Amino acid sequence: MAKILIIDDERSIRNTLKDILEYESHEVVLAADGIEGLKILEKDKFDIILCDIKMPQMDGIEVLVRIKEMGIDSSVVMISGHGTLENAVDAIRKGAYDYLEKPLDLNKLLVIVKNATEKKALVAENKVLKQKVRNNSNKYPMVGESPAMRHVKEMIQRVAPTEARVLILGENGSGKEVVARHLHEQSPRANGPFVEVNCAAIPSELIESELFGHEKGSFTSAVKTQKGKFEAAQGGTIFLDEIGDMSLAAQAKVLRVLQENKISRVGSDKEIATDVRVIAATNKNLREEIQSGRFREDLYHRLSVIVIQVPSLRNRKDDIPLLADYFNEQINNEYNQKKKVITDDAIEKLKEYNWTGNVREFRNVLERLIIFCPDTITREDVENYVVPLN
């Protein structure tokens, strides 16, 4: 159902349109001329505006221009009489959604209203999705403007809109999960689920059940049917973190899923089609793992359509001032206290460390400094409270 404003100086046309549209369950408001219509638009919002072109005092083209100047995002459909078709085309150029010719084709009217209503819904959904992307980008920011980080951001922008599988490489704490989330949030699957699986944290005997689910009674503790992570990620993205720690048996199962886009729950022969994008990550050198027989080469090639290498913090130390400022604000907001001053000497001292724990270690250090330093963080504070694992 749409909320529709009809602006037309002919009473019979206004009433006819009103009867037809209200019969289709739309809410309708009438205006006898452009001036009255604009006054109504100052106080109320509408999904669709039907506006006659030829009217006294103010013609429909001028009304359209005023509507656009007011920033109103309603779909405006112009009603064109004989001899005003050129004006109707001009109206389209000026931002009208569509136009109707007199005498009115009521079937065409209903089709235009239906299409305009659907367009409005799509625009609203798109706004929600964009806001979701912005919110998640704020929650999982990619802080850094070093050449290495700019390269990662450029890779994400190019790859995210595709369905390509991505393998993210990088040391512990370098931000592989953040990259995976940005790939998801900037993809057509952003409105679907993002399901993370830490392959290193699941015992090898349970990984198959965790990934693919199980049927009730399929093993001793299977007291009920349980969906797996692949089913939970339908329509979205599954992130297989630390995939280098997955057992060879589980790797074979994942390879089959990637080849056939189907899964079977433990204890069931029924195949379930999957619609998920797979992103994997590891801190291991998978080529070395393949050589040593601990990782399947065929699975590696399935996963690594695109490879994104996340740089270590010691290889992008120019980002340390930005990271310090970001975490300074974030942590103090969490503690509901004022942001601390970090001196230039303190920043320079922070740049001297190797940060083997990368961004995760750096954040922990900033939190420690914020806790112990009342107002200002100095070089001496860094020397006293930072105990890096160099």
Disulfide bonds with the S-S distance in Angstrom:
none
